Amino acid sequence: INQHFKFADKAEISIEINPRYVDKNYIFFLKEIGFNRISFGIQDFNPQVQEAVNRVQPESLLFNVMEWIKDAGFESVNVDLIYGLPFQTLHSFKETIQKTIKLDPARIAIFNFAYVPWMKPVQKNIPEFALPKPHEKLEIWQMSIQELTEQGYVFIGMDHFAKPNDELAIAQQNSALKRNFQGYTTKPEAELYGFGLTSISMLEDTYAQNYKRLKEYYQAIDQGILPVSKGFKLSRDDVLRRDVIMQIMSNFYLDKSQIESKYHLDFDTYFAEELMRMSPLIADGLVQSNYDSIVVTNLGRLLVRNIAFLFDTHTAAQQQQRLSRAI
């Protein structure tokens, strides 16, 4: 990569590792060749949960990996957790949260497990009876927010937490946080170039995905053409709605006048139907629709996806095929 690209002096060069397949020498090697940020998945510290999802990694291993990362001098460490896994309980996941806090990562992502065996057949091996019920998942999520914020982490967007001095937290405080399909970012104008099997690129108003099968991917490479299997070009309405959705999901706040000025329209008129469908969410105290803004309440943050869905014209046709419940 260094042979073909020139990096900015303060470039973020990040890698995700599997803690089960690294040692101290490998971590130091990654730092030596230029990586300055690192991420790894924990999912859950509980051995029973790990066994159920075939992700067994002892607690001592995870703490060793974190120690190596800090010794190597990485600028930032992110860890991933997942709630809604089989055999998780409010008590067991609270222990996972507390152990994660002891690891002291700069960022923590907590994702909602989507049980979709019709999409991912391997999930048929997961004991469905052991999955937490929707109300239990909500309790786990609320507890996670409370535990992490009480320990000084800032709740970023839908599923991320960061220390107050992290650039994500600072950007959100300044209403400058953005989101793309890769997650939260402080660089909203950046293009995304995907290399390798299944990867996705985002270039202004265009998305493109590479082949998912190795045979087709290599055939394209051998022929000297881009290994792109499909793409999608956004309309002006798509771009507008993406902007609205991203602002709501990133900052829990939307400045109507900013959208009006940027796209030369009257917000309330253009989105009259969406604002009407927002009424039940307003009544439930999830969101406030003011003359000049839309504000997601603290309660609404738990269901910010549902609020954002209102502005997605592609969602309506997919309502019967929803991949997972909101909670």
Secondary structure, DSSP 8 states (H G I E B T S, - for coil): -TTT----TT---EEEE-GGG--HHHHHHHHHTT--EEEEEEE-S-HHHHHHTT----HHHHHHHHHHHHHHT-SEEEEEEEES-TT--HHHHHHHHHHHHHH--SEEEEEE----TTT-GGGGGS-GGGS--HHHHHHHHHHHHHHHHHTT-EEETTTEEE-TTSHHHHHHHTT--EEETTEEES-TT--B---STT-EEEETTEEEEE-SSHHHHHHHHHTTS--EEEEEE--HHHHHHHHHHHHHHHHSEEEHHHHHHHHTS-HHHHTHHHHHHTHHHHHTTSEEE-SSEEEE-TTGGGGHHHHHHTT-TTTGGGGGG-SS---
